Amino acid sequence: MTTVLRADGLGRRYGRSTWGLRECTVDVPAGRVVALVGPNGSGKTTLLHLAAGLLPPSAGTVHVAGLAPARQLARIGFVAQDAPLWPRLRVADLLDAGRHLNPRFDAVLAAGRIGRLDIPPRARIHTLSGGQRAQVALTLVLAKRPDLLLLDEPLANLDPLARRDFLASMLAACTETGVAVVFSSHVVAELERICDYLIVLRGGRVRLAGDLDDLRQDHRVVSGPADWPQAGGWSVISARSTAGRTTALVRSDPAAVAGPGLDESQPTFDELVLGYLDDARHTPQEALT
Ligand SMILES: Nc1ncnc2c1ncn2[C@@H]1O[C@H](COP(=O)(O)OP(=O)(O)OP(=O)(O)O)[C@@H](O)[C@H]1O
């Protein structure tokens, strides 16, 4: 397995005592589409900035295709939150700038993509819709032909139709170019269709990371009488009780069988993510400082 992004004990401290990210260890295989999820302030942007070489680590290491990000800038595409672009420039001028600034820039791919999206090349950026601006930003980084694409909440500010179009075109571009994508988002429901790898952050720490199919196999949603989670040998991630029944996300040996009176199923993507965001063992942010 080729690893495109490797973080080992990675941490970033802001000021003297606030850790934005701590003890982050993940291995992202080449060509995967990674959902990076977590509540506000959980460290998603910090991780993306470290991976893009925009921030130096305070602890641990991060490598992109085996080297420090600063030495791999040509292989990394990064789109910051809100896809900032020069508002007065025309689309064609931006693509031109991209061509001059990036040695591997694929001008044919960029022009073809903008044409297929029906974005007028003569239009100035500030006249485009939020969805069109997000697509121009995605086109610019895809044309760099990166090995790793880092997208920080690209769906924010997009309406549901624009989100669907953006995700579909992003997935098509990934399949075509083989680029790995790490994609931070709060729009959990939309991620399942496109992601095959998951990283859940909470309180600056990695709560869960791995191949989505493997993670779903390792977990169960089990529902039973109100007191059941105390009775078994499960590792309970989170539990909720309503109307005399308790439903819990548990991590278990795939061979384990639920006892009598318990219903179990493999978690959906939402159940897995929300179960870890609800994690009762959550370490409060104060404990990280
Ligand atoms: N420049 C900074 N100075 C001080 N603290 C910061 C700075 N940037 C981030 N932090 C802190 O680090 C933590 C992680 O922030 P980060 O922006 O990485 O989270 P996030 O998961 O991307 O949040 P959001 O979903 O709101 O964008 C937060 O507690 C935040 O307040």
PDBQT file of the ligand as one rigid body, heavy atoms in Angstrom, charges set to zero:
ROOT
HETATM    1  N1  LIG A 301      -4.480  30.940  14.850  1.00  0.00    +0.000 N 
HETATM    2  C1  LIG A 301      -4.963  30.385  15.967  1.00  0.00    +0.000 A 
HETATM    3  N2  LIG A 301      -4.673  30.886  17.171  1.00  0.00    +0.000 NA
HETATM    4  C2  LIG A 301      -5.128  30.331  18.322  1.00  0.00    +0.000 A 
HETATM    5  N3  LIG A 301      -5.917  29.232  18.348  1.00  0.00    +0.000 NA
HETATM    6  C3  LIG A 301      -6.260  28.691  17.160  1.00  0.00    +0.000 A 
HETATM    7  C4  LIG A 301      -5.805  29.231  15.919  1.00  0.00    +0.000 A 
HETATM    8  N4  LIG A 301      -6.305  28.453  14.906  1.00  0.00    +0.000 NA
HETATM    9  C5  LIG A 301      -7.028  27.490  15.508  1.00  0.00    +0.000 A 
HETATM   10  N5  LIG A 301      -7.002  27.626  16.848  1.00  0.00    +0.000 N 
HETATM   11  C6  LIG A 301      -7.667  26.750  17.823  1.00  0.00    +0.000 C 
HETATM   12  O1  LIG A 301      -7.338  25.402  17.532  1.00  0.00    +0.000 OA
HETATM   13  C7  LIG A 301      -8.477  24.554  17.651  1.00  0.00    +0.000 C 
HETATM   14  C8  LIG A 301      -8.721  23.819  16.334  1.00  0.00    +0.000 C 
HETATM   15  O2  LIG A 301      -9.101  24.789  15.364  1.00  0.00    +0.000 OA
HETATM   16  P1  LIG A 301      -9.382  24.387  13.841  1.00  0.00    +0.000 P 
HETATM   17  O3  LIG A 301      -9.624  25.660  13.086  1.00  0.00    +0.000 OA
HETATM   18  O4  LIG A 301      -8.291  23.510  13.367  1.00  0.00    +0.000 OA
HETATM   19  O5  LIG A 301     -10.725  23.544  13.986  1.00  0.00    +0.000 OA
HETATM   20  P2  LIG A 301     -11.788  23.080  12.870  1.00  0.00    +0.000 P 
HETATM   21  O6  LIG A 301     -12.138  21.670  13.205  1.00  0.00    +0.000 OA
HETATM   22  O7  LIG A 301     -11.259  23.332  11.499  1.00  0.00    +0.000 OA
HETATM   23  O8  LIG A 301     -13.014  24.040  13.168  1.00  0.00    +0.000 OA
HETATM   24  P3  LIG A 301     -14.204  24.564  12.187  1.00  0.00    +0.000 P 
HETATM   25  O9  LIG A 301     -15.066  23.361  11.897  1.00  0.00    +0.000 OA
HETATM   26  O10 LIG A 301     -14.924  25.545  13.044  1.00  0.00    +0.000 OA
HETATM   27  O11 LIG A 301     -13.577  25.166  10.972  1.00  0.00    +0.000 OA
HETATM   28  C9  LIG A 301      -9.628  25.450  18.103  1.00  0.00    +0.000 C 
HETATM   29  O12 LIG A 301      -9.713  25.361  19.515  1.00  0.00    +0.000 OA
HETATM   30  C10 LIG A 301      -9.187  26.841  17.690  1.00  0.00    +0.000 C 
HETATM   31  O13 LIG A 301      -9.701  27.830  18.545  1.00  0.00    +0.000 OA
ENDROOT
TORSDOF 0
